[in-house]
Amino acid sequence: MNLRLALIADELREAERSGQPIAPVRDRIGQFAESGDLLSAAYAIQQTNTQRRLDAGGRLVGRKIGLTSLAVQRQLGVDSPDFGALFADMAVGDGEEIAWSRLMQPKVEAEIALVLERDLAHEKHTVADVISATAYALPAIEVVGSRIANWDIRLADTVADNASSGLFVLGTRPVRLSRLDLAGCGMAMERRGDQVSVGAGAACLGNPLNAAVWLADTLARLGTPLKAGDVLMTGALGPMVVAQPNDVFSASIEGLGSVSAVFGEAGEAR
């Protein structure tokens, strides 16, 4: 990766450390991308910061899939999802209070998480491959965040920024896929009893398994295949919702049960 792209990675890393969002980076990525390949340059920036986190002792525990809503894809002018890295220190327990100081412009969305028991290393996977490799599913809430000021993002911004990752909350009741209708399952998310988001598995590329196949193929092609034990956050089942201090969100997914994200009081600005 060239020096100018490395400097953008530095800026995103410093924004996360300091809690001070930065201006969009898409124009500079496009300016410095080799052969005009904007997406590859954005992923190179993401990988740089992923490797830095690994070098500092971070433990990679899975991946998140973003842009699984066709409406959002059209809005950003893309025709496929994106992905980011999940680290162990991004995981929050079900109902555990999240310190506000850990967050940057947080929003929440309900998802289905898959946990693998076998690697997915083929060049091309089928839905059957993913089903066979999955140990169980869990209800989940992703707390997305952005190092880009005011969420002024396009595809290159969010990809470079680890797919706008923040934290993730997993439920604690594992369910085998044979007991679930992943496309047809309904989702409802409430904020202290008031419904704020509804959706279904079909909102995620028609079926969360389709998203998982896309991710498995993409990572195998990049030489970083999904491994046994990995957590896959498969994408939003309904609209995301802005989080505020002291909010409590509970997401219920048919067949999977519920999971809660609890936010603490406002502290230092992030």
Summary of the structure (lengths in Angstrom):
residues: 270
radius of gyration: 17.6
end to end distance: 29.2
largest distance: 51.2
contacts: 914
relative contact order: 0.21
helix: 36%
strand: 30%
